[in-house]
């Protein structure tokens, strides 16, 4: 799943298509897809992450 998230970070247009339900992530459950999309909906910058 980490590889998928990295790919989506490099291809933000695909995230838009996923949000518009014009694309899907084959091989992931609905819950996993929701978790990934929710993580892209959050406005957390690198400076706001706990591990910095």
CORSULWO-V172858 format. One line per field, one symbol per residue. psi: psi as a letter, one per 30 degrees, with the letter a starting at -180 (. if undefined). Layout:
BEGIN
psi: ???
END
This chain:
BEGIN
psi: eeeeeeeeefifeeeeeeeghflljkfkleeeeeeeeeeffkhjleffkeg.
END
